[in-house]
Amino acid sequence: MDSQIGRLKDVVERLNEECYVLRSKELSNQDLTSRLQEQIKQVKDDYAGILKKETETNNRCHALENQLELAEAETVLVKLKKRNNLAILSQ
């Protein structure tokens, strides 16, 4: 009977140790999960900011391309007017 009680005490002690280890792992995993969720949130926020900057940059690029096209058209127009003025003066 005493040996059986001793064995049962050993089993209870091992189960308590296993329970402690499992609780520690659970807390560690919860902490890791929390940190990873925060990192995911930060990455999503960073990505949203990058997309916003990309959109702004693309809009600015299109506006500059339009300005360039307008400037090129004005340059052609000025050159044509200059040629016409020179042609008129040389007659």
N, C-alpha and C positions, 0 to 999 in steps of 0.2 A: 504494500500500500504506500509506504514512504517513497519507494522508487518511482511509483506511478505519479505521486504528487510532485516529485522532483522533475520528472520528465514534463509534466504539464506546466510547471513553473518555467522550465526552459522554453517550451513552445510559446507560452504567453510572452516571455521576454523577447524572443525572436520576432513574434508578431508585432509587439510594440516597437521594436527597432525598425522593422519593415514599414510600419505605419508612419514612423517619424521620417524615414527616408522618402517615402512617397509624398508626404506632406511638403517636405522640403523641395522635392522636384516639382510639385504642383505650384508652389509659390514662385519658384524660379521660372517655370514656364509662363505663369501669369505675368510676371515682370517682363519677360522677353516679349510676350504678346503685346503688352502695353507699349513697350518701346518700339516694336515694329509697326504697330498701328500709328504711332506718332510720326515715325519716319515716312510711312505711306502718305499720311496727311500732308506732311511737308513737301514730299515729292509732287503730289497733286497740285498743291498751291504753287510750287515753283513752275510746274508745267503750264498751269493756267497763265502765270505771269509771262512765260516765254511765248505762249501763243498770242497773248495780247500785244507784246512787243513786236512779234512777227507781223501781225496784222497792221500795226501802226507803221512799221517799216515798209511793208508792201504798198500801203496807201501813199506814203511819202514818195516812194520810188515811182509809182504811177503818176503822181502829180509832177514830179521832176521830169519824167519822160514827156508828159504833155507840154510842159514849159519848153523843153528842148525842141520839140517838134514845132511849136509856135515860133521860137527864135529862129529856127532854120527856115521856116516859111517867110518870116520877115526879112531874113538875110537875102533870100532869093528875090523877094519883091524889091528890096533896095537895089540889088544888082541890076535887075531889069529896068528900074527907073533910071539908074545911072547910065545904062546903055542907051536908053531912049533919049535922055538929055544930051549925051554926047553925040548921038546921031543927029539930033535937031541942031545942035551947035555947029556941026561940021557941014551942014547943008548950005 
